Amino acid sequence: MARASRLTESASAVFEVLARAGSATRPQLASLAGLSKPTVSSAVVELENVKLAAHSGTASGGTGRNAAVYRLGPAAGAVLAVDLGPALTRVRGCALDGTLLAEATESREDAADAVREALDALPVGIPLRTVVVAVGDVLARDRAGAGMRPATAKAGPVFDAMTVALPPGVPVHLENNVNCAALAELHEGAARGRDTFGYLRIGVGIGLGIVVGGHVLRGANGAAGELARLPYPWDDAVEPRREALEEYVGARSLLRRAAAAWQEADGPCPDTADQLFALAAQGQRTASALVGRHAADVGRLAAAVAAVLDPGLIVLGGSTGTDPQLLPGVRTELGRLSWPTEVVSSTVGDLGTVVGAARLAVARGVQTVTDAAGVKD
């Protein structure tokens, strides 16, 4: 990894603003950074000298004079976002202004190949600043400073093989995949314009991304929103056990219920949740009843979220959560058990996790440059 140049504080501030804006004139940079025009002019020269900024054309000013337009330079670098999903690995390479430079998709087992493919597609010579990897479960950084590791044992070997494909010295950060998807909903999806909401993912597993004041709530151990750890069931005859709620609400249990309820007259029993939902959409009676029950279960989980967070909005995501057939039942059950809370389906789809991870990677990449500021102006 190329080491970021040591910048003055003003150059660092201008670089951060330029990364957010994508391109800007010096007067625009002065306004956005809250700095004087002479200070910005000096900062731009400094950034140009180390190739962190570059002239990209001119724009007509309000007085009829043309103003130089600047963008990030080739030394600003790129970042990588990796969604280490249960079946697929999705990778995005982005410039520090968020511009998409490369993407790749492979099976989960071929995560290293997806990373190599994306790296090969990046512009030649561009420095890689940081990598964000989205996984299903994250352990907080240990006190000995040994770094972060996927908490799920199955992710370990795939994660290790993937990191071998990265250039040496590039910092790798883990993030919960549901948090990443929540960020994508905040900026580009169903929660755009809302700074507080809950992103409820329902699929093979369950999870909650909590956004408060425009920021993801991670918790003291990085485990906020781990709904699978809620004690379940609460019953005098049954001892609660860890992840029992996820087992009950998840897609595998839905298919087990389908197998138990299916009659010979119903035709072939669905093997996947997608098949079950497709039959329900066609009006098949048993499938519709099962989907209705699943919606009520998700509605009860949403009511628990509303009781704790009062988010005002819950976005349903995940492989089963996004199906619009769930919405009426979820809304009805939530309304029966809790106060009014808007419920909508995700609009970012399967790419939500890698899109959110890319946003985090860009923010961290910019920070690797701006943190190098240490010289007093």
Order of alpha helices (4+ residues) and beta strands (2+ residues): alpha-beta-alpha-alpha-beta-beta-beta-beta-beta-alpha-beta-alpha-beta-alpha-beta-beta-beta-alpha-alpha-alpha-alpha-beta-alpha-beta-alpha
